[in-house]
Amino acid sequence: MQKEFTLIKNKVFVNLTAKFCKTPEELFNSYGFNKVLTKYIEYNQKKRSNVYDYLSTSLGEKDILDIVNKLTRLFTLLIVMRSEKILELDLGYEELLRDKDRFYNFIETLYGYWRKMERYTMMQHQRTNDGFESANFIEANENFSRLVLNTYRRIERNSLGAKPIIYRELPVGGNAGLFTSKFKWDLPKGYEQIEDILFIHSIVIDPPFIAYPKRNTRDGLFAEVFENPISQCELTKDHFLCYPVKIGELLAFVYFHRDFMAQGITLCNLFEAAREEEYVNKKPDIVYVFGGKDSEGDKTVFYDDKENDIMVGYVSYGEQIDYFGYMKKMNLTLHNLIMIKRGFLPIHGAMVNLRTHEGKEANIVIMGDSGAGKSESLEAFKGLSEEYISDMIVVFDDMGTIKVKDDKVYGYGTETGAFVRLDDLDPGYAFKEMDRSIFMNPDKTNARLVMPVATYNQIMKGYQVDLFLYANNYEAEGPEFEFFKDKEQAISVFKSGARMAKGTTTEMGLVKSYFANPFGPVQKQAETDVLIDKYFDKMYETGVNVGQIRTKLGIKGMEHKGPREVALKLLEYVKTL
């Protein structure tokens, strides 16, 4: 990504290290502005819109390049003088400027065209003659946004001859800014393809960040392969970035293609970003390549590199993977596979530490596959917090690990954020979280938001498990929660992994998945069977209450009421502990 400006489909990449515009004149004379204006004219020509007819007729030009050049000169003039003065100079803009309403509409649609793009600013940890110092990362993003906004206002004011009455401070620079650096790590043989790819050092987001990926569901399982897929793929290194993150106790290097920038950026709301001292010259536990080109077609695979002690994930390039579920779930699969190798049991579920107003404390694990009601139950707890809860810590929202410590069962998290399904949350919830959330396809089924919910220290502290519950989302009859009398009954329910599919994947109806976890345990069932027996023995031995809750999330009309009723009953039970 060495170019000063790149425009691909609806994504814009502005390299502030290569070029930073300080004035409107520099902005209008930049390659980036020329590219955006050209694409805008081409778009309107293809649509045969009134805007294109107006510009072409008024300027007396049919060629797009000529239209762009004349408009650029006009914008440069409008920075320093009003339209009336330009008309007096007789420069060939008479017909264009006299119809102020149509010219105003053109300015607004051009501005709107820019704002609807996914816009990313980038700075690299080195100085060039025409670039910005890395220390000014945040300031550079703010200045770029301010330059675009002020330029738009000056053009509008000088073309209309009047100041606006209402000013809207809209985010018009980068939706997200990336500060990147080059770092070396001791790449083993077979990893040469990812050498010299820039690492993301810091990210700044200008909310609300709304992305529109091509897909809205995830499909299938991640399969194991027995040759390193990275050694066989094709990567254009300037088109990739690496984001170093911590997934639970593990270090992951996530390499992603710029066409899936929104998926890569969203990781900052889900996992703890690793600091320089945690990854420079360090070997990662996980390497994940998202969007590599592959001659063998579509791949969503993992490889256990035992020689180098690295778990490798690989998803090949294509619109079919343009969904955050592929980014998140592969990372968690790789984490879980390592946990299984180390003798720990991965849990697809949620865990919360609750303290009631009466001073009672409980650590509750709710396990279930996608759409079972894990996250929704946590959100129901939050909704009842003022009435019942003094303190609440989300240990994990989707994937965690249980370990035996001091002869007790403890839970640990993997994520500091949550990937929440908007459809099943209370109306208005998303608006409360807008200032720090990343939204994905908010107008579609299975709309999602990704938001931070806990700190890294909180999720890694370790909490002794008090209640271990299965999220049953498909039964309308029966108590909100109940405990299993023996280990065999409990294991039977937990292993079956039954749920009513909620549209989070391509599955439909009542489906089952081994241990409600297709992200590691399914791929390593024999090893997981041994761990399930070990940990359920320990839970029954140490007095952990094991049972199920009926969230009713898969029953029409109960999407909000079901999790709330469960939360109320659980809170009443916690008071009795």
C-alpha positions as CSV (number, residue, x, y, z in Angstrom):
1,M,0.0,0.0,0.0
2,Q,2.7,2.4,-1.0
3,K,0.6,4.6,-3.3
4,E,-0.7,7.9,-2.0
5,F,-4.3,7.0,-2.9
6,T,-6.1,3.9,-3.9
7,L,-9.8,3.5,-4.9
8,I,-11.2,0.0,-5.2
9,K,-14.9,-0.5,-5.6
10,N,-16.4,1.5,-2.7
11,K,-13.1,1.5,-0.6
12,V,-10.7,4.4,-0.4
13,F,-7.2,4.2,1.0
14,V,-5.4,7.5,1.7
15,N,-1.7,7.1,2.4
16,L,-0.9,10.2,4.6
17,T,2.8,9.2,4.8
18,A,3.2,9.4,1.0
19,K,1.1,12.6,0.6
20,F,-0.7,14.9,3.1
21,C,-2.7,17.8,1.7
22,K,-2.7,20.9,3.9
23,T,-4.8,23.3,1.8
24,P,-7.9,23.0,-0.4
25,E,-5.7,23.9,-3.4
26,E,-3.4,20.9,-2.7
27,L,-6.5,18.7,-2.2
28,F,-8.0,19.7,-5.6
29,N,-4.7,19.1,-7.3
30,S,-4.1,15.7,-5.7
31,Y,-4.4,12.4,-7.5
32,G,-6.9,11.2,-5.0
33,F,-9.4,14.0,-5.7
34,N,-9.0,13.5,-9.4
35,K,-9.7,9.8,-9.0
36,V,-12.9,10.3,-6.8
37,L,-14.3,13.0,-9.2
38,T,-13.6,10.8,-12.2
39,K,-15.4,7.9,-10.6
40,Y,-18.3,10.1,-9.6
41,I,-18.7,11.4,-13.2
42,E,-18.4,7.9,-14.6
43,Y,-21.0,6.6,-12.2
44,N,-23.5,9.3,-13.2
45,Q,-22.7,8.8,-16.9
46,K,-23.5,5.1,-16.6
47,K,-26.7,6.0,-14.8
48,R,-27.6,8.6,-17.4
49,S,-28.4,10.8,-14.5
50,N,-29.6,14.4,-14.6
51,V,-26.3,15.4,-12.9
52,Y,-24.3,14.1,-15.8
53,D,-26.5,15.8,-18.4
54,Y,-26.3,19.1,-16.5
55,L,-22.5,19.0,-16.2
56,S,-21.9,17.8,-19.8
57,T,-24.3,20.3,-21.3
58,S,-23.2,23.3,-19.1
59,L,-19.5,22.7,-19.8
60,G,-19.9,21.8,-23.4
61,E,-17.9,18.6,-23.0
62,K,-18.6,14.9,-23.5
63,D,-15.2,13.6,-22.5
64,I,-15.0,12.7,-18.8
65,L,-11.4,13.8,-18.6
66,D,-12.3,17.3,-19.9
67,I,-15.2,17.5,-17.5
68,V,-13.0,16.6,-14.6
69,N,-10.3,19.1,-15.6
70,K,-12.8,22.0,-15.9
71,L,-14.5,21.2,-12.6
72,T,-11.2,21.0,-10.8
73,R,-10.3,24.5,-12.1
74,L,-13.7,25.8,-11.1
75,F,-13.3,24.3,-7.5
76,T,-9.9,26.0,-7.2
77,L,-11.5,29.3,-8.1
78,L,-14.4,28.8,-5.7
79,I,-12.0,28.5,-2.9
80,V,-10.9,32.2,-3.2
81,M,-13.9,33.9,-4.9
82,R,-17.7,33.8,-5.1
83,S,-19.5,32.5,-8.1
84,E,-20.6,36.0,-9.1
85,K,-17.0,37.1,-9.5
86,I,-16.2,34.0,-11.6
87,L,-19.1,34.9,-13.9
88,E,-17.7,38.3,-14.4
89,L,-14.4,36.8,-15.6
90,D,-16.1,35.0,-18.4
91,L,-14.2,31.7,-18.0
92,G,-16.8,29.4,-19.5
93,Y,-18.7,28.5,-16.4
94,E,-21.7,30.8,-17.0
95,E,-24.3,28.1,-17.7
96,L,-23.0,25.9,-14.9
97,L,-23.1,28.6,-12.2
98,R,-26.2,30.5,-13.1
99,D,-28.5,27.6,-12.0
100,K,-27.6,27.7,-8.4
101,D,-30.0,25.0,-7.4
102,R,-28.6,22.5,-9.8
103,F,-25.0,23.4,-8.9
104,Y,-25.9,23.0,-5.2
105,N,-27.4,19.6,-6.0
106,F,-24.2,18.6,-7.8
107,I,-22.0,19.6,-4.8
108,E,-24.2,17.7,-2.4
109,T,-24.3,14.5,-4.4
110,L,-20.5,14.6,-4.9
111,Y,-20.0,15.1,-1.2
112,G,-22.5,12.3,-0.5
113,Y,-20.7,10.0,-3.0
114,W,-17.5,10.5,-1.0
115,R,-19.1,10.0,2.4
116,K,-20.7,6.7,1.4
117,M,-17.4,5.1,0.6
118,E,-15.4,3.1,3.2
119,R,-12.5,5.5,3.8
120,Y,-9.3,4.4,5.4
121,T,-6.3,6.7,6.1
122,M,-2.9,5.1,6.6
123,M,0.4,6.3,8.0
124,Q,3.7,4.3,8.2
125,H,6.3,4.5,10.9
126,Q,8.8,6.4,8.7
127,R,9.0,10.0,7.3
128,T,9.0,11.0,3.7
129,N,9.6,14.4,2.3
130,D,5.9,15.0,1.5
131,G,4.5,13.0,4.4
132,F,3.5,13.4,8.1
133,E,5.5,12.4,11.2
134,S,4.3,9.2,12.8
135,A,3.9,10.9,16.1
136,N,1.1,13.0,14.6
137,F,-1.0,10.0,13.7
138,I,-4.3,11.1,15.4
139,E,-3.7,14.7,14.6
140,A,-3.2,13.9,10.9
141,N,-6.5,12.1,10.7
142,E,-8.3,15.0,12.4
143,N,-6.6,17.5,10.1
144,F,-7.5,15.5,7.0
145,S,-11.2,15.3,8.1
146,R,-11.2,19.0,8.9
147,L,-9.7,19.9,5.5
148,V,-12.4,18.0,3.6
149,L,-15.2,19.5,5.7
150,N,-13.9,23.0,5.5
151,T,-13.3,22.8,1.8
152,Y,-16.8,21.5,1.2
153,R,-18.2,24.4,3.2
154,R,-16.2,27.0,1.4
155,I,-17.2,25.7,-2.0
156,E,-20.9,25.6,-1.0
157,R,-20.7,29.1,0.6
158,N,-19.0,30.7,-2.4
159,S,-21.2,29.0,-5.0
160,L,-24.5,30.0,-3.2
161,G,-23.3,33.4,-1.9
162,A,-24.6,32.7,1.6
163,K,-23.4,30.9,4.8
164,P,-25.3,27.9,6.0
165,I,-27.5,28.3,9.1
166,I,-27.0,24.8,10.4
167,Y,-23.5,23.1,10.6
168,R,-23.2,19.4,10.8
169,E,-19.9,18.1,12.1
170,L,-19.9,14.9,10.1
171,P,-17.0,12.4,9.9
172,V,-15.8,13.0,6.3
173,G,-12.1,12.0,6.5
174,G,-11.2,8.4,7.3
175,N,-13.8,6.1,8.8
176,A,-10.7,4.5,10.3
177,G,-7.0,5.4,10.5
178,L,-4.2,2.9,10.6
179,F,-0.7,3.6,11.9
180,T,1.6,0.8,10.4
181,S,5.1,-0.3,10.9
182,K,7.5,-2.8,9.5
183,F,8.6,-5.5,11.9
184,K,10.6,-8.6,11.6
185,W,9.9,-12.0,13.1
186,D,11.9,-15.1,12.6
187,L,9.8,-16.7,9.9
188,P,10.2,-20.4,9.6
189,K,10.5,-22.1,6.2
190,G,7.2,-22.1,4.4
191,Y,6.1,-18.6,5.6
192,E,8.1,-16.5,3.1
193,Q,4.9,-15.4,1.5
194,I,4.0,-13.2,4.5
195,E,7.4,-11.7,5.0
196,D,7.7,-7.8,4.9
197,I,3.9,-7.3,5.2
198,L,3.2,-4.1,7.3
199,F,2.0,-4.6,10.9
200,I,-0.9,-2.4,12.3
201,H,0.5,-0.6,15.3
202,S,-2.5,1.6,16.2
203,I,-6.0,2.2,14.9
204,V,-8.3,5.3,15.3
205,I,-12.0,5.0,14.5
206,D,-14.4,7.8,13.7
207,P,-17.8,6.4,14.8
208,P,-20.3,5.5,13.8
209,F,-18.4,2.9,11.7
210,I,-20.9,1.1,9.4
211,A,-19.7,-1.6,7.0
212,Y,-21.7,-3.4,4.3
213,P,-20.0,-6.8,3.7
214,K,-21.2,-8.9,0.8
215,R,-22.3,-11.8,3.0
216,N,-24.4,-12.0,6.1
217,T,-23.9,-15.6,7.2
218,R,-21.1,-18.1,7.6
219,D,-21.3,-21.6,6.0
220,G,-19.7,-25.0,6.8
221,L,-16.8,-26.1,9.0
222,F,-13.1,-25.4,8.9
223,A,-11.2,-28.5,7.6
224,E,-7.8,-29.7,8.6
225,V,-5.1,-30.0,5.9
226,F,-1.7,-31.6,6.3
227,E,0.5,-29.2,4.2
228,N,1.1,-25.6,5.1
229,P,-1.4,-23.6,2.9
230,I,0.6,-20.4,3.2
231,S,3.5,-22.0,1.3
232,Q,1.2,-22.7,-1.7
233,C,-0.8,-19.4,-1.9
234,E,-0.2,-16.2,-3.8
235,L,0.0,-12.9,-2.0
236,T,0.5,-9.4,-3.3
237,K,2.3,-8.1,-0.2
238,D,1.3,-4.4,-0.7
239,H,-2.3,-5.5,-0.6
240,F,-2.1,-7.1,2.9
241,L,-1.8,-5.9,6.4
242,C,-1.0,-7.8,9.6
243,Y,-2.9,-7.1,12.8
244,P,-1.2,-8.7,15.9
245,V,-3.8,-9.5,18.6
246,K,-4.1,-11.5,21.7
247,I,-6.7,-14.3,21.7
248,G,-6.9,-15.4,25.3
249,E,-3.4,-16.2,26.4
250,L,-2.2,-16.7,22.8
251,L,-0.5,-14.3,20.3
252,A,-2.0,-14.3,16.8
253,F,-0.7,-12.6,13.6
254,V,-3.8,-12.0,11.4
255,Y,-2.9,-11.2,7.8
256,F,-5.8,-9.8,5.7
257,H,-6.4,-8.5,2.2
258,R,-7.2,-4.9,1.8
259,D,-10.5,-5.8,0.0
260,F,-11.7,-7.1,3.4
261,M,-10.4,-4.1,5.4
262,A,-13.6,-3.8,7.4
263,Q,-13.3,-7.3,8.7
264,G,-9.7,-6.7,9.7
265,I,-10.4,-3.3,11.3
266,T,-13.3,-4.8,13.3
267,L,-10.8,-7.1,15.1
268,C,-9.9,-4.0,17.3
269,N,-13.3,-4.2,18.9
270,L,-13.1,-7.9,19.5
271,F,-9.6,-8.9,20.6
272,E,-7.0,-7.2,22.7
273,A,-4.4,-5.6,20.4
274,A,-0.9,-6.7,21.1
275,R,1.7,-4.1,22.1
276,E,5.0,-3.8,20.4
277,E,7.0,-5.4,23.1
278,E,4.6,-8.4,23.0
279,Y,5.1,-9.2,19.3
280,V,8.3,-7.7,18.0
281,N,10.8,-10.5,17.3
282,K,8.3,-12.9,18.9
283,K,7.0,-16.2,17.4
284,P,3.2,-16.2,17.3
285,D,1.1,-19.1,18.4
286,I,-1.3,-18.5,15.5
287,V,-0.9,-17.3,12.0
288,Y,-4.0,-16.6,10.0
289,V,-4.2,-15.5,6.3
290,F,-7.5,-14.1,5.3
291,G,-8.0,-13.6,1.6
292,G,-5.0,-15.3,-0.1
293,K,-5.2,-16.3,-3.8
294,D,-5.2,-20.0,-4.3
295,S,-5.0,-22.1,-7.5
296,E,-7.0,-24.9,-5.9
297,G,-10.2,-22.8,-5.4
298,D,-12.1,-22.0,-2.2
299,K,-10.4,-23.0,1.0
300,T,-11.3,-22.5,4.7
301,V,-8.7,-24.7,6.3
302,F,-6.3,-25.0,9.2
303,Y,-2.9,-26.7,9.6
304,D,-1.1,-27.8,12.7
305,D,2.5,-26.9,12.1
306,K,3.9,-29.1,14.9
307,E,7.5,-28.5,13.8
308,N,7.3,-24.8,14.5
309,D,4.6,-24.9,17.1
310,I,2.2,-22.7,15.1
311,M,-1.4,-23.2,14.4
312,V,-2.1,-21.9,10.8
313,G,-5.5,-20.7,9.4
314,Y,-6.1,-20.0,5.8
315,V,-9.2,-18.7,4.0
316,S,-8.9,-18.0,0.3
317,Y,-10.0,-14.8,-1.5
318,G,-13.6,-14.4,-2.6
319,E,-16.9,-12.6,-1.9
320,Q,-18.1,-15.7,-0.1
321,I,-15.8,-15.0,2.8
322,D,-16.8,-11.3,3.1
323,Y,-18.4,-11.8,6.5
324,F,-16.9,-11.1,9.9
325,G,-17.9,-14.6,11.1
326,Y,-15.1,-16.1,8.9
327,M,-12.6,-13.7,10.5
328,K,-13.7,-14.3,14.1
329,K,-14.5,-18.0,14.1
330,M,-11.3,-19.1,12.4
331,N,-9.2,-17.2,14.9
332,L,-11.2,-18.8,17.7
333,T,-11.0,-22.3,16.1
334,L,-7.2,-22.0,16.0
335,H,-7.2,-20.9,19.7
336,N,-9.4,-23.8,20.7
337,L,-7.3,-26.4,18.8
338,I,-4.3,-25.2,20.8
339,M,-6.2,-25.3,24.1
340,I,-7.3,-28.9,23.4
341,K,-3.6,-29.8,22.8
342,R,-2.7,-28.3,26.1
343,G,-5.5,-30.2,28.0
344,F,-8.0,-27.4,28.5
345,L,-11.7,-27.5,27.4
346,P,-12.9,-24.8,25.0
347,I,-16.4,-23.6,25.7
348,H,-18.7,-22.0,23.0
349,G,-20.7,-19.8,25.3
350,A,-20.8,-16.9,27.6
351,M,-19.6,-16.3,31.1
352,V,-20.4,-13.5,33.5
353,N,-19.4,-12.6,37.0
354,L,-22.4,-11.1,38.9
355,R,-22.6,-9.4,42.2
356,T,-26.2,-8.6,43.4
357,H,-27.3,-5.6,45.5
358,E,-27.5,-8.1,48.4
359,G,-23.8,-8.8,48.1
360,K,-24.2,-12.3,46.6
361,E,-21.7,-13.2,43.9
362,A,-21.9,-15.9,41.2
363,N,-19.9,-16.9,38.1
364,I,-22.3,-18.2,35.5
365,V,-21.3,-20.0,32.2
366,I,-24.0,-20.3,29.5
367,M,-23.0,-22.7,26.7
368,G,-24.6,-23.1,23.3
369,D,-24.0,-22.8,19.5
370,S,-24.7,-19.7,17.4
371,G,-28.2,-18.2,18.0
372,A,-28.8,-20.2,21.2
373,G,-29.1,-17.1,23.3
374,K,-25.8,-16.7,25.1
375,S,-25.1,-13.1,24.2
376,E,-28.8,-12.2,24.5
377,S,-29.0,-13.5,28.0
378,L,-26.0,-11.4,28.9
379,E,-27.7,-8.4,27.5
380,A,-30.8,-9.2,29.5
381,F,-28.6,-9.2,32.6
382,K,-27.4,-5.8,31.6
383,G,-30.9,-4.6,31.2
384,L,-31.8,-5.7,34.7
385,S,-28.6,-4.3,36.2
386,E,-30.0,-1.2,37.9
387,E,-32.7,-3.3,39.7
388,Y,-30.7,-6.3,40.7
389,I,-26.9,-6.1,40.0
390,S,-24.2,-4.0,41.7
391,D,-21.4,-5.2,39.4
392,M,-21.1,-7.3,36.3
393,I,-18.1,-8.5,34.4
394,V,-18.3,-10.3,31.1
395,V,-15.6,-12.9,31.2
396,F,-16.4,-14.2,27.7
397,D,-19.2,-13.5,25.3
398,D,-18.8,-16.3,22.7
399,M,-15.7,-18.4,23.4
400,G,-13.8,-19.3,26.5
401,T,-11.8,-22.0,28.2
402,I,-12.2,-23.9,31.4
403,K,-9.2,-25.1,33.3
404,V,-8.6,-26.8,36.6
405,K,-6.7,-24.6,39.1
406,D,-6.3,-25.4,42.8
407,D,-8.6,-28.4,42.2
408,K,-11.4,-26.1,41.1
409,V,-12.9,-25.3,37.7
410,Y,-12.1,-21.8,36.5
411,G,-13.2,-19.9,33.4
412,Y,-11.1,-17.7,31.1
413,G,-12.0,-15.5,28.2
414,T,-10.7,-15.1,24.7
415,E,-12.3,-11.8,23.5
416,T,-12.6,-8.3,25.0
417,G,-15.5,-7.6,22.7
418,A,-18.8,-9.1,21.5
419,F,-20.2,-9.9,18.1
420,V,-23.9,-9.3,18.8
421,R,-26.9,-10.0,16.7
422,L,-29.0,-6.8,16.5
423,D,-32.3,-8.6,15.7
424,D,-32.5,-10.2,19.1
425,L,-31.6,-7.1,21.2
426,D,-34.1,-4.7,22.7
427,P,-35.1,-1.9,20.3
428,G,-32.9,1.1,20.8
429,Y,-30.0,-0.8,22.3
430,A,-27.8,-0.2,19.2
431,F,-28.3,3.5,19.5
432,K,-27.0,3.4,23.1
433,E,-23.8,1.7,21.9
434,M,-23.3,3.7,18.7
435,D,-20.4,5.8,19.9
436,R,-18.1,2.8,20.3
437,S,-19.6,0.0,18.1
438,I,-18.9,-1.2,14.6
439,F,-22.1,-2.0,12.7
440,M,-22.4,-4.6,9.9
441,N,-25.3,-4.6,7.5
442,P,-27.7,-2.9,10.0
443,D,-30.5,-3.0,7.5
444,K,-30.4,-6.8,6.9
445,T,-31.3,-10.0,8.6
446,N,-28.6,-11.1,11.0
447,A,-27.4,-7.5,11.3
448,R,-24.5,-7.3,13.8
449,L,-22.6,-4.9,15.9
450,V,-19.2,-5.5,17.4
451,M,-18.5,-3.7,20.7
452,P,-16.0,-3.8,23.5
453,V,-17.4,-5.4,26.7
454,A,-14.4,-6.1,29.0
455,T,-10.7,-5.5,29.6
456,Y,-8.0,-8.0,28.9
457,N,-7.1,-8.3,32.6
458,Q,-10.7,-9.1,33.4
459,I,-11.1,-11.9,30.9
460,M,-7.7,-13.5,31.9
461,K,-8.1,-13.2,35.7
462,G,-9.9,-16.6,36.0
463,Y,-13.2,-17.0,37.8
464,Q,-14.3,-20.1,39.7
465,V,-17.4,-21.6,37.9
466,D,-20.6,-21.7,40.1
467,L,-23.2,-22.5,37.4
468,F,-22.6,-24.3,34.1
469,L,-25.7,-24.1,32.0
470,Y,-26.7,-25.2,28.5
471,A,-28.7,-22.7,26.4
472,N,-31.8,-24.4,25.1
473,N,-33.4,-22.0,22.6
474,Y,-36.0,-24.4,21.1
475,E,-38.3,-25.7,23.9
476,A,-41.3,-23.6,24.8
477,E,-42.4,-25.8,27.7
478,G,-40.5,-26.3,31.0
479,P,-39.0,-24.2,33.7
480,E,-36.7,-21.3,32.8
481,F,-33.8,-23.2,34.2
482,E,-33.2,-26.6,35.8
483,F,-30.2,-28.7,37.0
484,F,-29.2,-32.2,35.8
485,K,-29.0,-34.8,38.5
486,D,-26.0,-36.7,37.2
487,K,-23.0,-36.3,34.9
488,E,-24.3,-38.7,32.2
489,Q,-27.6,-36.7,31.7
490,A,-25.6,-33.5,31.5
491,I,-23.0,-34.7,29.1
492,S,-25.8,-36.1,26.8
493,V,-27.4,-32.7,26.5
494,F,-24.2,-30.7,26.2
495,K,-22.7,-33.1,23.6
496,S,-25.8,-33.1,21.5
497,G,-25.5,-29.4,21.0
498,A,-29.2,-29.0,19.8
499,R,-30.5,-25.6,18.8
500,M,-33.0,-23.9,16.6
501,A,-31.0,-22.2,13.9
502,K,-31.5,-18.4,13.9
503,G,-30.0,-17.4,10.5
504,T,-26.5,-16.8,11.8
505,T,-25.3,-19.6,9.5
506,T,-26.9,-21.2,6.4
507,E,-28.5,-23.9,8.6
508,M,-32.3,-24.0,9.1
509,G,-34.6,-25.6,11.7
510,L,-33.5,-27.7,14.6
511,V,-29.9,-28.7,14.2
512,K,-27.2,-30.3,16.3
513,S,-23.5,-29.8,16.6
514,Y,-21.0,-31.8,18.7
515,F,-20.6,-30.1,22.1
516,A,-22.3,-27.0,20.6
517,N,-18.9,-26.1,19.2
518,P,-17.9,-26.5,15.6
519,F,-14.7,-24.5,16.2
520,G,-12.2,-27.0,17.4
521,P,-14.0,-29.7,19.3
522,V,-15.8,-31.0,16.2
523,Q,-12.5,-31.3,14.4
524,K,-10.9,-33.1,17.4
525,Q,-13.7,-35.1,18.9
526,A,-11.7,-38.0,20.3
527,E,-9.4,-35.6,22.3
528,T,-12.4,-33.5,23.4
529,D,-14.4,-36.6,24.6
530,V,-11.6,-37.2,27.1
531,L,-11.6,-33.6,28.3
532,I,-15.4,-33.5,28.6
533,D,-15.3,-36.5,31.0
534,K,-12.5,-35.0,33.0
535,Y,-14.1,-31.6,33.4
536,F,-17.6,-32.8,34.1
537,D,-16.3,-35.2,36.7
538,K,-14.5,-32.3,38.3
539,M,-17.6,-30.0,38.2
540,Y,-19.8,-32.6,39.9
541,E,-17.0,-33.4,42.3
542,T,-16.6,-29.8,43.4
543,G,-20.3,-28.8,43.6
544,V,-20.7,-26.8,40.4
545,N,-24.4,-26.6,39.5
546,V,-24.8,-28.1,36.0
547,G,-28.1,-27.7,34.1
548,Q,-29.9,-25.9,31.3
549,I,-31.8,-22.7,30.7
550,R,-34.6,-22.2,28.2
551,T,-33.9,-19.0,26.4
552,K,-36.7,-19.6,23.8
553,L,-34.8,-17.5,21.4
554,G,-35.7,-19.8,18.5
555,I,-39.5,-19.5,19.3
556,K,-41.3,-16.7,17.4
557,G,-42.4,-13.9,19.6
558,M,-40.1,-14.8,22.4
559,E,-36.8,-13.4,21.1
560,H,-36.7,-10.6,23.7
561,K,-39.0,-12.0,26.4
562,G,-37.3,-15.4,26.7
563,P,-33.8,-14.2,27.6
564,R,-35.2,-11.6,30.0
565,E,-37.3,-14.3,31.9
566,V,-34.3,-16.5,32.2
567,A,-32.2,-13.6,33.5
568,L,-34.8,-12.8,36.1
569,K,-35.0,-16.4,37.3
570,L,-31.2,-16.8,37.5
571,L,-30.9,-13.5,39.4
572,E,-33.5,-14.7,41.9
573,Y,-31.6,-18.0,42.3
574,V,-28.3,-16.2,42.8
575,K,-29.8,-14.3,45.8
576,T,-30.3,-17.7,47.5
577,L,-26.6,-18.7,47.2
